[in-house]
Every structure is written in C-alpha cells, then in structure tokens.
C-alpha cells in the first residue's frame, strides 16, 4: 500500500463499446464478448478427446460435470433467489434412487430413465421443500441440511430400497463417448439456459425476491409460487446429476445422501465466485481435479484439501471468477488523493 | 426411574456439547463449525499428554483445556477475523479447519477404540434400584457447575458484562469502548474450552474415536436449532427435550430410530417455530 495514493479501476474501452448494440459490427468486440464463453464451451467439448489417452481422468471429467451441475444449483438458489440450500445431496439422492428404480422396473435405457428421474425427482423435491419455503436465511439453510440426513436414517430404519446395501445392477452406458458427451452438453445447456432465465421476466422477479421479498409481495406477486419454481429448476439440475451418477456407478445407495454432495458444491461456488453461475462451474473444474490429484498424499488428502480451501477463502474471499473478470474488464492505476 | 435418570444424564451431555457453540454464536454471531473437531482434539491431547509425556491426570486435563482454548483463539485470529461478516465463508472455513484437524488425527494413527481417558472416580452408585456409575453423575455435576459459572461470570464480572453487551448490540457496545475483536477472541477461547471440558467428562464413558467429532457437531447444531440459535436458556431447555426424547426412543423403539426422532424434531421445530423454542429473533426476520 503506497501512502497518498489510491487504486482506481476503470472499464476498458473495448468493454464499454461492446456493451452496446454496435458491438455486433466489429470482430474485435464480438470476440471480446465471445472469447471467455467459447473458451469454456470448446474446452469442455474437446476435453474428452484430449483425455482419451488418460482413461482415469475421463472418469474425473464426468465427476467434474456432476459437481458443476450441483454448484450451479447451489449458486442459482443462493445468489439469485436468496435461499441458501445446504441440502444438495438431497437432490442427488432423490435423483439417484429415482433413476435406479425406473431403470430396474422399466428396463429402459439411461437416456429415458435419466430425464424421467430428473423431472420426477424435481417434483418430489419441490413438494418436500414446500413447507420450508417461507423460511429465510440461516433457518432455510439448516432445514435443508437436515433433509438428506433424515432421508438416510429413514431408509436405514425402514430398510427401504435395499436398505444399507443400496440398489445394485443399475443399467450402465453402452458407449463411453455418448456417456461423456451427453453429460457435457447437458451441463452447458443447463448453464446457458439458467443464465438466460435470470434475465427473462421471471428472472427479474426472482432477483427481486432476493433483494426485498416484502415489496415483491406488495406488488401482488405470489412469492411462494415463484420460489417453488426456482426450487424446481435447481432440483432439476441436482436430480439430473444424481440420476446420471446412479448410471455411471451402476448403483444407487445411501452414500448419495452424503455430506460431500452438499459441501463440495458450496466450496466450489465460494472458490469460483458466486453470482454468475460461471464461477460455480469454474470452481468445480478446479476443485474436483485438485482433490483427485491430492490422492497422491494418501490419508493426508482430506487434510491438505481442507487447508487449501481455507487458504483460498481467507486470501481471495471474493472468488476467482470475480477477480478474473475484473482484470478482464477493467484496468487499474494508482492515483494521487 | 431409569428413563428419568439416564434422560437427565443424556440431557446434560447435550448441554455440555452444545453450550460452547451457542455461547460463541450468541456473543459474536460466529458459527464455529470446528466445534466438534476441538472436542476430539482435547480428548486426544489429554491422551497424548498422559501416555506419551507421562503427565499425571490433572495437569494433563488442565493443559489440554488450555490448548483447546488456544486453538479457538488461533482460529479466530488467523481465519475468522479476516472473513467476518461473510456468513457462507465463515461456515465453510471453520468446517474445513475442523475436518483438517479431525483427519490429521486419523492420519496420525488414532483409529479404533483403544484410546480411553480415565474416569474421575471409579465405582457405581444406586439411586433407588437403578445402578449408575459415578462418571455419569459427574456429567450432571460438571454441567450444573458450568452453567452456574457462566451465569455468575456474565452477570457479575466486568468482562462478562462486556460479552453480554456485545451480544445485545455490537455497535452500541463498541461506542462504549468494548473491543469487538477482543471479546470475539475471548468468546472463541471460552467456547472451545467448554467443548474441551465436555470431551474430558464424556470421553471416559466410552473411547476416543475420530468420528465423534462429526457427530458432536450435528448434536450441537441440533440442540442450538431447537433451542433457538444464540439463546442460552433455550439451549438448556432444548437439551432436556432432545435428551429425554432420545432416551425414550431407545427404550421403547430401537437404537437406530434415535437419530430419526432427533432429526424429525429439528425439522418440525424449524418449520413451525424457526427461531426455536426461545428464539429472540423477530418473526419477520425468519419467515415471510
């Protein structure tokens, strides 16, 4: 910190120009807008080809996409709707068990059971969370944290769906390329669809609820209905991820309700930077391979992972994407006070 | 009679576990998710001091309490201080530190059920015709003494009053010259030491296992939620409700329904009366 000076941040000229409609007339401006998006899209689409030679990391890529979906669901609920949902694993578990039940009873291909389980599971999750929707802040957070724990204990106590053993022999994917590309494309579609939703009319109302639910209510809008819609979208992503996971592992069991599926997406959102959905995806892309790479440390893996996470939170609390996009859109200079 | 007695012991166990957590949250609005980790930490430090450094029991116990308090202070000074006010980050950072602490012990080879702490007094007492060992009575005794000590400390000492001042209205207290960082450090030290005390009293009943760290955190959260976060009287009452509920479930249903009943109680409380039985938050803050 220099004395008598302060840091000034100004938008780059190209950013200001490309904000307007005129951006469409120049390649430079179009590429300024498109480059970060294309980097993500092309990167994800090319990844299976590059990782073809590392079969182990192909599996990791699938898990990255699963966590990216869950992080988006968390980010959407927390930073667009204002509902901090600690129960990501509830969605995963419901989706996973749903897909397993469907595929075992109907004997249909994963491409039918996954969408069915996602939609059905989302309906179930929305109905289950309906009584909690009036809750705010930390109360909603804790109630959702309890839901997956509750489901685990219920399944355990009543020996439902194979009890502690889970359901084995769920149909797997026949073609590994289809397995990867279906998930990657679904992740991208969900990402851009949710971002689009946020700027539509209903998205504006949803953001209004986050900022001031009382005044939205005063405008004659049924906020419980809107919140239920938002929960439906988020749980659609979560249940889709869960259903996919059940078909990847060819198994659905109690560990789908485990805390990992709630905590790691939150960590990814915090590290990547919340509020843009892209940050959540970036966080998942960084954290999941990191936790795989740390397997070399053996038992110390969880310890070092937690320490790295804490360090990132303490040092870069705003999130990586927010930091990067500031560098991309603005320049900084020292100015005398 | 048996239910009454063991329910009482179970309730005081929950009070011991949860009070440190609710104290820190009540005073400084800091969710200390490393609470369960500090619980386990104290147990292992006491064990290490007794069996590796050959200290007698009482110095070892005192030193392990001091180290628990130190861990609390360090967590506040190096981590929480920098991210205070960012709720999500506070929860994730403390939870991550807690996990790191617990897993370090697992890595060091503290696994299985071979690690035990000695009881204060050997022997079994009979109340009516129910046998109960002295250590379980100690749980009640220590719980009562701790509650009394906290009550006297916060009502009649300057430091205690400062803590309550910060808890009531942070800005007003700061205007009167009470240092918010200092009180938060103190609260973390106290809360962690209480978690350590709970460990020293409860671990002799069984053995020290790393998994206890995670369960303790869930139980502490459960009690605080039902009682209303940050409400001290509510915490005590909720500990009694949940403590008896658990013992009754185990007696009349089966052991694996214990957690189901606890969790159902939490979900029901949160939906019906979000701020808990004795919560201080206004109705509008918690639900629309």
Interface residues (C-beta under 8 A of the other chain):
Chain A: X78 X84 X131 X132 X134 X135 X136 X137 X138 X139 X142 X143 X146 X147 X149 X150 X153 X154 X156 X157 X213 X214 X217 X223 X263 X266 X267 X270 X299 X300 X302 X303 X306 X307 X309 X310 X313 X314 X317
Chain B: X78 X79 X82 X83 X86 X87 X88 X89 X92 X93 X95 X96 X97 X99 X100 X103 X104 X106 X107 X218 X221 X225 X229 X254 X256 X257 X259 X260 X263 X264 X266 X267 X270 X271 X274 X275 X285 X286 X287 X288
